[in-house]
Amino acid sequence: MAGVMRKYSLVCLLVLAMALGGCGYHTMMPARGEFGRGGKTIEVSIFANRTYRPNIEAVITDSIIDELVRREGAQVVNSGGEIVLSGTVLSYGTAAVSYTATDTVKEYRATITTEATLRRVGDGKVLWKGIVSANTVFPANDDLVLQQNSEDDAIRAICRKLAQQIYLHTTEDF
């Protein structure tokens, strides 16, 4: 019994030491208030849309702007920013992921892939460029209006995830 308690205490001490050590912690936003070391103002261009889904470019652009406004760092401007974030919605698709016992679709997975570029206006230097993808599952529905509403909600949720990913990628202090 004493051996078990000793092992338990050792494991707890090890976990506590790891937690207090702060392994891998780094700041995501430079302390001087510049966005990704590129500037203090950022302009977000409306993303291009290479998909069949209308208006998806507006949803992702709005989500990115909302994410930037919520976070500290650069000020979002309509035009004339020191840095510009632009991008393209490369793909959008849905696929059935679960079925009922009667072999009808129960849930779909929606996936969006985008490419984004963060560029400093002054010298045209690309500060970050990457492809990000996110997905979510949404319920199937026999009612076409409810089905469309579920898919629209899924698209908004995916765009929020993509905006968070893009923010994190563009503000990492390498």
C-alpha positions as CSV (number, residue, x, y, z in Angstrom):
1,M,0.0,0.0,0.0
2,A,2.9,2.4,0.8
3,G,4.4,1.7,-2.6
4,V,1.2,2.6,-4.4
5,M,0.9,5.9,-2.4
6,R,4.6,6.7,-3.2
7,K,4.0,6.2,-6.9
8,Y,0.8,8.3,-6.8
9,S,2.6,11.1,-4.9
10,L,5.5,11.0,-7.4
11,V,3.1,11.2,-10.4
12,C,1.2,14.1,-8.8
13,L,4.5,15.9,-8.1
14,L,5.6,15.3,-11.7
15,V,2.3,16.7,-13.1
16,L,2.6,19.7,-10.8
17,A,6.2,20.4,-11.8
18,M,5.2,20.3,-15.5
19,A,2.2,22.6,-15.0
20,L,4.2,25.2,-13.1
21,G,7.1,25.0,-15.6
22,G,4.9,26.6,-18.3
23,C,6.4,24.4,-21.1
24,G,6.1,25.9,-24.6
25,Y,4.4,29.2,-23.6
26,H,5.0,32.2,-25.8
27,T,3.2,35.4,-26.4
28,M,1.0,35.6,-29.4
29,M,1.0,39.3,-29.9
30,P,4.1,41.5,-29.8
31,A,4.1,43.8,-26.8
32,R,4.6,47.0,-28.9
33,G,1.1,46.8,-30.3
34,E,2.0,46.0,-33.9
35,F,0.2,43.2,-35.7
36,G,2.6,40.4,-36.5
37,R,5.4,43.0,-36.5
38,G,4.0,44.5,-39.7
39,G,2.2,47.6,-38.6
40,K,-0.4,49.2,-36.3
41,T,-3.3,49.3,-38.9
42,I,-4.7,46.4,-40.9
43,E,-7.0,46.4,-43.9
44,V,-8.9,43.2,-44.6
45,S,-9.7,42.8,-48.3
46,I,-12.8,40.8,-49.2
47,F,-11.8,37.3,-50.0
48,A,-12.2,35.9,-53.5
49,N,-14.6,33.0,-53.9
50,R,-13.7,30.0,-56.0
51,T,-16.6,27.9,-54.9
52,Y,-20.1,27.4,-56.1
53,R,-21.5,28.6,-52.7
54,P,-22.6,32.3,-53.0
55,N,-21.6,34.9,-50.3
56,I,-19.2,32.6,-48.5
57,E,-16.4,35.1,-49.1
58,A,-18.4,37.8,-47.2
59,V,-19.0,35.5,-44.2
60,I,-15.3,34.6,-43.9
61,T,-14.2,38.2,-44.4
62,D,-16.7,39.4,-41.7
63,S,-15.5,36.7,-39.3
64,I,-11.9,37.7,-39.7
65,I,-12.7,41.4,-39.1
66,D,-14.8,40.4,-36.0
67,E,-11.8,38.3,-34.7
68,L,-9.4,41.1,-35.2
69,V,-11.6,43.7,-33.5
70,R,-12.0,41.4,-30.5
71,R,-8.3,40.9,-30.1
72,E,-5.7,43.5,-29.1
73,G,-3.1,44.7,-31.5
74,A,-3.6,46.4,-34.8
75,Q,-6.5,48.7,-35.6
76,V,-8.8,47.4,-38.4
77,V,-9.3,50.1,-41.1
78,N,-11.4,50.1,-44.3
79,S,-8.6,51.2,-46.5
80,G,-5.0,52.5,-46.2
81,G,-3.8,50.0,-43.6
82,E,-0.1,49.4,-43.1
83,I,-0.7,45.8,-43.6
84,V,-3.3,44.0,-45.8
85,L,-4.9,40.6,-45.2
86,S,-6.3,39.1,-48.3
87,G,-7.3,35.6,-49.4
88,T,-9.3,33.2,-51.4
89,V,-12.0,30.6,-50.4
90,L,-10.5,27.6,-52.3
91,S,-13.2,25.0,-51.6
92,Y,-16.4,24.3,-49.9
93,G,-18.1,20.9,-49.6
94,T,-20.5,18.8,-47.7
95,A,-20.5,15.1,-47.2
96,A,-22.8,12.7,-45.3
97,V,-21.1,11.4,-42.2
98,S,-23.8,9.5,-40.4
99,Y,-27.0,7.6,-41.3
100,T,-30.1,6.4,-39.5
101,A,-31.1,2.7,-39.2
102,T,-33.2,3.2,-42.4
103,D,-30.2,4.4,-44.3
104,T,-31.2,8.1,-44.5
105,V,-28.6,10.8,-43.9
106,K,-28.6,11.9,-40.3
107,E,-25.6,14.4,-40.3
108,Y,-23.4,16.2,-42.8
109,R,-19.9,17.5,-42.5
110,A,-19.2,20.9,-44.1
111,T,-15.6,21.8,-44.9
112,I,-14.1,25.1,-46.0
113,T,-10.5,25.6,-47.2
114,T,-9.0,29.1,-47.6
115,E,-5.7,30.6,-48.5
116,A,-4.7,33.8,-46.8
117,T,-1.8,36.3,-47.2
118,L,-0.7,39.0,-44.8
119,R,1.4,41.6,-46.7
120,R,3.1,44.8,-45.5
121,V,2.1,47.7,-47.8
122,G,5.2,49.7,-47.5
123,D,7.6,47.2,-49.1
124,G,5.2,44.5,-50.3
125,K,6.8,41.9,-48.0
126,V,4.7,38.8,-47.3
127,L,4.6,38.5,-43.5
128,W,2.6,35.2,-43.6
129,K,0.9,33.1,-46.2
130,G,-0.9,29.8,-45.7
131,I,-3.8,27.5,-46.3
132,V,-6.2,26.8,-43.5
133,S,-9.1,24.4,-43.4
134,A,-11.9,23.8,-40.9
135,N,-15.0,21.7,-40.7
136,T,-18.1,21.1,-38.6
137,V,-21.0,18.6,-38.5
138,F,-24.6,19.7,-38.9
139,P,-27.9,17.8,-38.7
140,A,-29.8,16.7,-41.8
141,N,-33.4,17.7,-42.1
142,D,-36.3,16.8,-44.4
143,D,-37.5,20.4,-44.4
144,L,-35.5,22.2,-47.0
145,V,-35.7,25.6,-45.1
146,L,-34.4,24.0,-41.9
147,Q,-31.7,22.1,-43.8
148,Q,-30.5,25.4,-45.4
149,N,-30.6,27.1,-42.0
150,S,-28.5,24.3,-40.5
151,E,-26.0,24.6,-43.3
152,D,-25.8,28.4,-43.0
153,D,-25.1,28.0,-39.3
154,A,-22.4,25.5,-40.0
155,I,-20.8,27.8,-42.5
156,R,-20.7,30.7,-39.9
157,A,-19.2,28.3,-37.3
158,I,-16.5,27.2,-39.7
159,C,-15.7,30.8,-40.7
160,R,-15.3,31.7,-37.0
161,K,-12.8,28.7,-36.6
162,L,-10.9,29.8,-39.8
163,A,-10.7,33.4,-38.5
164,Q,-9.2,32.2,-35.2
165,Q,-6.7,30.0,-37.1
166,I,-5.7,32.9,-39.4
167,Y,-5.4,35.3,-36.5
168,L,-3.2,32.8,-34.6
169,H,-1.0,32.1,-37.6
170,T,-0.5,35.8,-38.5
171,T,0.3,36.9,-35.0
172,E,2.7,34.2,-33.8
173,D,6.0,35.6,-32.7
174,F,8.4,33.3,-34.5
